[in-house]
Every structure is written in structure tokens, then in C-alpha cells.
């Protein structure tokens, strides 16, 4: 394999390679390069799918109704709700109104987004984890809530 030309553009440098064929007319270098790229992509996708596990665990907190848009259900006083993170995936059972599960991913910095589709729109949760404290904001078509862990 020989470096034939190096070109540049506003996106960075581009290296053009030329490969010589062996006596059988085959190009073994390209085959090895292709297999290496496939293996690299496979390993990268496995690492991405696992997500960040440093926030894994169960966080228990309360829901506080912060805004009524229409026909809202206020959580019972003192009721606690679990939010679970496993392999970097957030799961929160949104029970007060729609009985659905919000799902999403946690970033390396502890921020997360989770959502679920409803018959009439979406429920979205955005939040942040810092130590054992988790705070999240839930926006639905009928209500807005704040979720906070209870220590």
C-alpha cells in the first residue's frame, strides 16, 4: 500500500491510498482493511449500546405538581416513585395520569432525557443527577411536574 496523494479541504486532510495486487490479482490489503473497519464499528456500537453505567441504580423521589394545563391528577401526599437507571438507560413509570413508562439515556455528565408517546402527544422528562440527588422536570399535555429524590 502506498500513499498516493494527500489532499486537504475545509473538513480536514484526506489521504488517498493505492494498493498493489498480488500475483493472483487479489488485493489482500483492502480485505484486511475492510475487516478491520467492520470490527472497529462493531466494537464501537457495543460500547455505545452499553451507555454510561456510573449512574446506575434506583432513585426514589416525590412528584410535585407545578402546573395544571387541563384535567390533571395531583400525586397523593407523601407518595414516592422509583426511577431506575440500568446500563445508562433511564426508566420512570409515569403513573399519576397516563400509566406509561418514560425511557431515555443518561449522559456522561449526569444529564438525561426520557420520553413516551401518548395517544395525544408526548410526555418528556429532562433532569440531572449529582451524587445521590436527582432532579427532573416532566412536561405532559395536561400537567407539569418536578421529580426530586428524597434523602
DAJOTA-V885651 format. One record per pair of residues at least 12 apart in sequence whose C-alpha atoms are under 10 Angstrom apart, sorted by the first residue. I is the first residue (numbers start at 1). J is the second residue. D is the distance in Angstrom with one decimal. If there is no record, write none. Layout:
BEGIN
i:j:d
I:J:D
I:J:D
END
This chain:
BEGIN
i:j:d
1:17:6.7
1:18:5.8
1:19:4.4
1:20:6.3
1:21:9.4
1:27:9.8
1:29:7.2
1:30:9.0
2:16:8.8
2:17:5.8
2:18:5.4
2:19:6.4
2:20:8.3
3:15:7.1
3:16:6.3
3:17:4.9
3:18:6.5
3:19:8.9
4:16:5.7
4:17:5.4
4:18:6.0
4:19:9.4
5:17:7.2
5:18:9.0
18:30:9.8
48:88:9.9
49:87:8.5
49:88:8.8
49:89:9.6
50:86:9.2
50:87:5.5
50:88:6.8
50:89:8.6
51:86:8.9
51:87:5.6
51:88:4.5
51:89:7.1
51:105:7.5
51:106:7.5
51:107:8.0
51:108:8.7
52:85:9.7
52:86:8.9
52:87:6.2
52:88:4.5
52:89:8.2
52:105:8.5
52:106:6.7
52:107:6.8
52:108:6.2
52:109:9.5
52:110:9.1
53:85:8.2
53:86:6.8
53:87:4.8
53:88:5.0
53:89:8.6
53:106:8.8
53:107:9.8
53:108:9.0
54:85:9.6
54:86:9.5
54:87:8.4
54:88:7.7
54:106:9.6
54:107:10.0
54:108:8.2
54:109:9.9
54:110:8.9
55:84:9.7
55:85:6.8
55:86:8.1
55:87:8.5
55:88:6.9
55:89:9.5
55:90:9.7
55:106:7.8
55:107:9.3
55:108:8.8
55:109:9.6
55:110:7.2
55:129:7.7
55:130:9.2
55:131:8.6
55:132:9.0
56:84:7.5
56:85:4.7
56:86:5.0
56:87:6.4
56:88:6.4
56:89:8.3
56:90:8.8
56:106:9.4
57:83:8.5
57:84:5.9
57:85:5.3
57:86:6.5
57:87:9.3
57:88:9.6
57:90:9.7
57:132:9.8
58:82:6.5
58:83:5.7
58:84:4.4
58:85:6.3
58:86:8.6
58:90:9.8
58:91:9.6
58:132:10.0
59:80:10.0
59:81:8.3
59:82:5.7
59:83:5.1
59:84:6.2
59:85:8.2
59:92:9.8
59:129:9.8
59:132:7.9
59:133:8.4
59:134:7.4
59:148:9.0
59:149:6.4
59:150:8.5
59:151:9.8
60:80:6.3
60:81:5.5
60:82:4.4
60:83:6.1
60:84:8.5
60:133:9.9
60:134:9.1
60:147:9.3
60:148:8.1
60:149:5.4
60:150:6.5
60:151:8.7
61:78:9.6
61:79:8.4
61:80:5.2
61:81:5.4
61:82:6.5
61:83:7.8
61:133:9.6
61:134:8.4
61:135:8.9
61:146:9.8
61:147:6.3
61:148:5.1
61:149:3.8
61:150:5.0
61:151:8.4
62:75:8.5
62:76:9.6
62:77:8.9
62:78:7.2
62:79:6.3
62:80:4.9
62:81:6.0
62:82:8.8
62:135:10.0
62:145:9.7
62:146:8.1
62:147:5.6
62:148:5.6
62:149:6.4
62:150:6.9
63:75:6.6
63:76:9.0
63:77:9.3
63:78:9.1
63:79:7.8
63:80:7.5
63:81:7.4
63:94:9.8
63:96:9.2
63:136:9.4
63:137:9.4
63:138:9.2
63:144:9.8
63:145:6.2
63:146:5.7
63:147:4.7
63:148:6.9
63:149:9.1
64:76:9.6
64:77:9.2
64:79:10.0
64:137:9.6
64:138:9.8
64:144:8.5
64:145:5.3
64:146:5.1
64:147:6.4
64:148:8.2
65:138:9.4
65:143:7.3
65:144:6.1
65:145:4.5
65:146:6.6
65:147:9.1
66:137:9.4
66:138:9.5
66:139:9.8
66:143:7.6
66:144:5.5
66:145:5.1
66:146:6.7
67:139:9.1
67:140:10.0
67:142:8.6
67:143:5.6
67:144:4.9
67:145:7.0
67:146:9.6
68:140:9.8
68:141:9.5
68:142:6.4
68:143:4.8
68:144:6.7
68:145:9.2
69:140:8.8
69:141:7.2
69:142:4.8
69:143:5.4
69:144:7.9
70:141:8.0
70:142:4.9
70:143:7.0
71:97:9.4
71:141:9.8
71:142:6.3
71:143:8.1
72:96:8.7
72:97:7.2
72:140:9.9
72:141:9.6
72:142:5.9
72:143:5.8
72:144:9.1
73:95:9.7
73:96:6.0
73:97:6.0
73:98:9.7
73:142:9.0
73:143:8.0
74:96:7.1
74:97:8.7
74:143:9.1
74:145:9.3
75:95:9.0
75:96:6.1
75:97:9.1
75:145:9.6
76:96:8.9
80:147:9.7
80:148:9.7
80:149:8.8
80:150:8.4
81:93:7.9
81:94:8.7
81:95:8.8
81:147:8.7
81:148:9.6
81:149:9.0
81:150:9.9
82:94:9.7
82:149:9.1
83:102:9.6
83:134:9.5
83:147:9.5
83:149:9.2
84:103:9.8
85:103:9.6
85:104:9.4
85:105:8.6
85:106:8.2
86:105:9.6
86:106:9.7
87:105:9.0
87:106:9.1
88:104:8.5
88:105:5.8
88:106:5.3
88:107:7.7
88:108:9.0
88:110:9.7
88:112:9.4
89:103:7.0
89:104:5.7
89:105:4.6
89:106:6.2
89:107:9.6
89:112:9.0
89:113:9.7
89:114:8.9
90:102:7.6
90:103:5.4
90:104:5.0
90:105:5.6
90:106:6.7
90:112:7.7
90:113:8.0
90:114:6.7
90:115:9.7
91:103:4.8
91:104:6.9
91:105:9.0
91:114:7.6
91:115:9.3
92:104:9.2
92:114:8.2
92:115:9.2
92:116:9.9
92:125:9.2
94:116:9.3
94:123:8.9
94:138:9.4
97:140:9.4
97:142:8.7
97:143:8.9
98:118:7.7
98:119:9.5
98:123:9.1
98:140:9.4
99:118:9.9
100:115:9.7
100:116:7.2
100:117:8.6
100:118:8.2
100:123:9.2
101:114:9.2
101:115:8.0
101:116:6.6
101:117:9.4
101:123:9.5
102:114:5.4
102:115:4.7
102:116:4.9
102:117:8.6
102:122:9.8
102:123:7.5
102:124:7.6
102:125:7.6
102:138:9.9
103:115:5.5
103:116:6.7
103:124:9.3
103:125:9.0
104:116:9.1
104:124:9.6
104:125:8.8
104:126:9.5
106:127:9.2
106:128:8.6
106:129:9.0
107:128:9.2
107:129:9.8
109:128:8.2
109:129:8.1
109:130:8.7
110:127:8.3
110:128:5.4
110:129:4.8
110:130:6.7
110:131:9.1
110:134:9.1
111:126:7.6
111:127:5.7
111:128:4.2
111:129:6.3
111:130:8.9
111:134:9.6
111:135:9.7
111:136:9.4
112:125:8.1
112:126:5.7
112:127:5.4
112:128:6.1
112:129:8.2
112:136:8.7
113:125:5.6
113:126:4.5
113:127:6.6
113:128:8.9
113:136:9.0
113:137:9.6
113:138:9.9
114:126:6.6
114:127:8.8
114:136:10.0
114:138:9.2
115:138:9.1
115:139:9.5
115:140:9.7
116:140:9.7
118:140:9.2
118:141:9.1
120:140:9.7
120:141:7.5
120:142:10.0
121:140:7.9
121:141:6.5
121:142:10.0
122:139:8.4
122:140:6.3
122:141:7.0
123:138:7.0
123:139:5.7
123:140:4.5
123:141:7.1
123:142:9.5
123:143:9.5
123:144:9.4
124:137:8.1
124:138:5.6
124:139:5.3
124:140:6.6
124:141:9.7
124:144:9.7
125:137:5.4
125:138:4.4
125:139:6.5
125:140:8.9
125:144:9.7
125:145:9.2
125:146:9.2
125:147:9.3
126:138:6.8
126:139:8.8
126:146:9.8
126:147:9.9
127:146:9.4
127:147:8.7
127:148:9.7
129:149:9.9
132:149:8.0
132:150:9.5
132:151:8.3
133:148:7.5
133:149:6.0
133:150:8.2
133:151:8.0
134:147:7.8
134:148:5.8
134:149:5.6
134:150:9.0
135:147:5.7
135:148:4.7
135:149:6.8
136:148:6.6
136:149:9.3
END
